[in-house]
């Protein structure tokens, strides 16, 4: 289970990393069902990235994989090619989504959007690290 307190702690750590990078971000935390628990849009973060961050968290939980890794397998010729068109188009196949683990089980995910793929993944990793 991912509580609101958990989500706030994960978001705070992710926000700190985004500040260090100088890149405002949208940061979403989803529960075990892929449902949004909390979301923050930092001042100046793109409004177009709100939905993307939420969907990165959903994707990461839906498939229990970092979206960065899913992206590698979803390219033309890959085993998951075309997966981005599933689930009503909610599947994000670029970096920024990371599953949240507790006691060896995936119980939620963080999704980050607003910078480069490398920045999004780094901010998500910072949030996931405190979970």
N, C-alpha and C positions, 0 to 999 in steps of 0.2 A: 504494500500500500504506500502511496505517496501522499502525504498530508500537505496541507497548505503551508505549515511551518517548514516542512522539507523543501517544498517548491520555492519558498521565499529565500531559504538559505542557498539553494542551488543558483537561483537568479542573482542573488547578491554577489556570489563569487564570480559568476559569469560577467556581471556588470563591471566588476573591478578589473577583470582582464580586458574588457572592451575599452575601458578608460585608459588602461596602460597602452593599448594599441592606438588610441586616439581615433577609434571608429565607433560611432553610435550604432547600436544593434537592437533588433527585436529578439526577445528571448522568451521562449515558451517552455513550459513543463507539462507533460502529460502523465496520466496515471496508467495503471496496468491495462486498462481497456482502450488506451489511446485517446482518452478524453482530456481536454484541457483542464488543468488545475489552476495555473496562473500564467499570466503573460505580462511582459513589460516592454514598452516601446520607449527607448531612451530618447531624450531630447535630440532632435535632428535626425533620427533614424528614418529611413524610407518607409512611407506608408505602404508601398507595394510589398514590402517584406514582412508585414504583419502576418498575412495568410501563409506565406512561405515558411516562416518560423514555426507556426502551429502545425503545418503539414509535414515539416521535417521531423518534429517530435512524433507525430502520428506514424509516419513511415518507419522511423527507427524502432518504435514499439511494435508496430504491426508485423515486422519481419525480424525483430530482435537483432538488428545489425546497424552499424554506423552507416549513415547515408553515403559517406565517402567510399566505403567498401562496396556498398550496393551499386554505386555508380560504375565501379570498375567492371562489374559483372553484367551491366545492363547496356553496354555498348554494342554496336552492330556485330553480330556473330557471337556475342556472349550468351550465357545460359539464361539470363533474365532480360534479354532484349525485348523491349516493348512493355515492360512492367509499369513504366510511368503512366501508361494509359489505363491501368486498372484502378479499381477503387474510386471510380468517379473522377479520376484525374488528380487525386490527392497525393499520389506518390511522388516524392521529390528524390531525384537521383543525382544530387550533388552535395558536397560536404556541408556539415553543420548540424546533423542529427546524431545523437549518441544515446544508446540504451542506458538506463539506470539500474544497477544491480544491488540486490540485498540478499545475503545468505545464498549466493550462487544462482539466484533467480532474477530474471528481468521483471521489474515491477513498475517501470515507467520509462520516460525518455525526456531528453532536453532537445530543443530545436532552436537554432540560432540563424538569423539572416540579417544581412546589412553590409557585409564587406566582401572581400574575396573569399573563395572557398577555404583557403588556408586560414584566414582570420576567423571565419565562421566556425571552423573545426576547433581552432585553438580556444575560442571563447566557450564553446560547448564543452570541451574537455576540462576547462577550468571549473565549470559548474558541476560536471559529473564527478569530478575528483572529490568534492566535499560531501557528496551523497553517501 
